[in-house]
């Protein structure tokens, strides 16, 4: 037999209201629990588990650690070999690292930890300083600045190898008008230059710009019959040379020579001077930056040196 509340029909019964309130509360709790479980399930689904490739002790190598190292042009076989070798190398390093931590003395481990920390700090600071330098450094160098530097530092620009100014052509041994080319190389007026330029395609090698300085070693590379043993004989100021091997003949005229320990000409060292100026600017900027950083830290009470006597 089902008992009914004796207060049926009474709209303000205290017990009926409490019963309704309990039912409503239970319903709300069920809904909230369902929502919470659904949302938690969604959150957990978003967390993707890493796919391990190998393990040494408690250290894992994951697929994502090596994925970026596999090139797109690798075949399936090549990528398999690469991954296998990488895993073996990784495992070897991890095992050796583990052994070293066990077997090396504590003082050595502490020393290496300091070195690693110093190296990490150097990498960070160098990258930061380099970024600042690239943003602020003035890379413009005028001709006057280059020439002033050269005149001021001229004694530091001594040659460590012979330099020459010359013009030459290399041609086949069967070239018909060798004597005509020789005469024009020696005479070298505007008509001669124009003529030789017009038949340049018939030459194996050409170098007509006799206003630039070239190292003797570079000339020897371009003219095979010329060697270190015979260069002093042929590379003389205002001298014509004719050199020949089994395939080619070389005709040339040396206009000027600078020997070892003579002062290098400005045009030859101009690129080096430009780089020296930029390097000095960089060093000065870095020194100024380090000073400014320390001064600012002191003003902000971020840096202080304690009195050792206290």
Secondary structure, DSSP 8 states (H G I E B T S, - for coil): -----TTTT-TT-HHHHHHHHHHHHHHHHHHHHHHHHHHHHHHHHHS----EEEEETTEEEEHHHHHTTS-TT--HHHHHHHHHHHHHHHHHHHHHHHHHHHHS-HHHHHHHHHHHHHHHHHHHHHHHHHHHHHHH------HHHHHHHHHHTGGG-B-SS-EEEEEEEEEETT-TTHHHHHHHHHH--HHHHHHHHHTGGG-SEEE--TTS-EEHHHHHHH-TT--TTTHHHH--TTEEEEEE-SSEEEEEEEEEEE-TTSB--HHHHHHHHHHHHHHHHHHHHHHHHHHHHHHHHHHTTS-----TT-
